[in-house]
Amino acid sequence: MTVIALLSVAPVTEGSMAGEVARAVAALDDFEVGYETNPMGTVIEADSIEELMAAATAAHQAVDGDRVSTVLKIDDKRTSDQHANEKVDAVERELGRPARSEGDDAVGDDD
């Protein structure tokens, strides 16, 4: 079984959160999970819900601040083993193209 989740951990603060978010992401390295960070959060894959929850808890606790906001969305498909990239591949097959825009208005395009 593979459990997939979207985790977003952030201190409630003014200014850049990048340093604290980096601490949360680094905390995931202590667990048997795969992850990929994107502009809105971090997608995590784990073999069990227990491992996923332990990793998410560690990420939450790694952030320093008087107030920390954490959102965890879990996809626990118990009847099959599916990885996050396979979910994106399925959408791209339906689209017939990559699931991202191209050109000047592309998300994450810093040019």
Secondary structure, 3 states (H helix, E strand, C coil): CCEEEEEEEEECCCCCCHHHHHHHHHHHHHCCEEEEEECCEEEEEECCHHHHHHHHHHHHHHCCCCCEEEEEEEEECCCCCCCHHHHHHHHHHHHCCCCCCCCCCCCCCCC
